[in-house]
Each structure stands twice: as structure tokens, then as C-alpha cells.
Amino acid sequence: MALPIRDQLKYWGVAAVVFLLLLWFLGDIMLPFLVGGAIAYFLDPIADRMERTGLSRAMSTTVISLAALLLTVLLVLAIIPSLAEQLTALVNSAPEIAKRLQGFLVERFPDLADSTSTVRTTLANIAATIQSKGGELVSGLVSSALGVVSVVVFLLVVPVVAFYLLLDWDRMIERIDSLLPRDHAPVIRRLAGEIDAVLAGFVRGQVSVCLLLGVYYSVALILAGLQFGLIVGAIAGTITFIPYVGALVGGALAIGLALFQFWGDWVSIGVVAAIFAAGQFIEGNILTPKLVGKSVGLHPVWLLFALSAFGTVFGFAGMLVAVPVAASIGVLTRFGVAQYQASLLYNGQEDRAKPGPARKPPARRGGGEAE
């Protein structure tokens, strides 16, 4: 006999509260394990595919780990220093860019030559703010990343956690499945499958889209000769998970920088604009339909709200669990709506609403009144 719904809600509510309290108090300690788990979840389909080719799980995990290690070393040695250098140079160039913009505007609109002009003062203030706040942002990101957890511990724990979770992923899923309450196991499996489909469609697919577009934008802009092409491509690729925003922000930034660098060379400026137009076409018609799909059920606004809320309350660890939690809540909400639409509360008592056959008048006995 199943537990009453009130008792079930009590137990599941207690489990949710315990999870949130652990995230609140142990967020910094849990961070390497959450990152390792996310990496293992992301790589599990690759390991499964390699197993289907005949490799053992241990060999598949080893090959993936070695490839990830090689890629990480390449990023640390070649790309990350260049990104930091270009970001710093872009922030420091903000006053010069604003000065050139001011000169361009003064040339076209002579009234702005007045030193007391509001627009001129505003441009100067914006340039100074970008330089000061940009430097603070870069240093703040570095210091906060170092303060979350010791870098040495993080770099040692995350690969080890990811390796063992990836190695034992299928066994862990089987163990969890064996612990499900028997009365609700079929429903929980179905909901878990829907949550996994949403996460697989959005997280794995969208991360792949972001990486591919980031590489495309960076390489294409560098080949086009744009001075800050690497950092602009990284920014555009990172925020691609918000529809159209990545292309708009990255395109505006790239074209704005191209106008200052290539002013008068309209071919080069047109090439930069064409790079983002082609990127938008590739994303909308090839990458997103193939890697993400059209019905992942995770709206960008809901995702941004979850990231903001969990990030504000639980810090960086909260941002890592925001997407799975948002996907789970979305799936459970759709399940609840479906249950509601199948209930009497939504449909009413259909028996009374449907017109039935006309009733015959009761028979009379002996000519008297009907009984």
C-alpha cells in the first residue's frame, strides 16, 4: 500500500530542504565534486558510444581522460593567456576608442566641440568607467575564482572525481534505480528520462554549439585581421545560449572595433559583418537544430532566472546546479499540468454535462397518477 500523498510530500520536502542546506553550507567544498559530476555527465554519451565499438568502460574512460588532459594543457598554454592579454588590452584601449569616437562625432557634428557639451562629457565618463570597472571585473573574477577553493585542490580533485564518476556512471544509475520506491518507480523513471532528455538536449547540445561558434568566431575574426578577434569570439560564443543575443552583442562589438581599426576600408568591415551573419545562419539552420533540437522545453528566460537566483543565493556552486534544477522543475511542472488536465478539477463531471437519451414518462396504473 502506497504512502498517503501528505506523507510523500513531507518526505520529499525534507529531502529538498536537506539538499538546499547542504548546498548553502558546503557549496565551496562541493564545488569540485559538482564540476566533476557535470564533466562526467557531459562525457558519458561518448563513453557509451566507445563501448559500443568494443572498448571496455575502463579503456573508454582512460582514452577520454587522456584526450581531455591534452586539451586542457593546450588551453592553459596557448589560449587562456591570449584571452587574458586581449581582455586586458581591450579594457585599457577603451579611453582611446572613446577618444576616436569623440573625434569622429565632432567632425560630423561640430556643436560637440564645446567642452561643456553633455554628449562629450558623457563619452569621457563612459570611457573612464569602462576602464576602471573593466579592470576591477578582471581582477575580481580572478580573485573570486581563487577564493572559491584552492586552485591546487580544485585541479587535483576535479579530474579524479570526473574519472571515477565516468567509470562507474552506469553502475551508479542502476544502483539509484534499485533504490526507487516500488510504487512510483515507473513514473520516476519516466520523469527522470524526460529530465535527462532536456539536459542532454540543452546542456550537451548548447555547450557544443557555444564551443563551435566561439571557435568559429575567434578563428574567422583573427583571420580577418581584427585586433581583439579572440576575445570577441570568446564573448560571442559564451553567450550564444541566449538566442540572438550572442550574435547581436558579439557582432556589435566586432563591427564597432572594426570601424575604428579599418575606418575607410569598407571591405574589411564588411568581412567582419559577414562573419557574424554567416555564424547566425550556421547556428540557426545547422548547429542548433542538429545538436540541441527544437523542443528541449527549457526556455531561455526561465534558465536566466534560475542562474540568477541560484547564483545569488548559493554562489558559483548554485549556478552549476541551476540548469539541472530548472530542467527538473520544468519537467515536473509539465507533469503536474498534465495530471491537472486529466483530473475532474479541470474536466468537471462529464457525465452530467453530456446530454443523455430522453426519459420516458413513468407508466400509469389503472388510469391513476403516476407513482
Beta strands, then each sheet from edge to edge (+ up, - down):
end
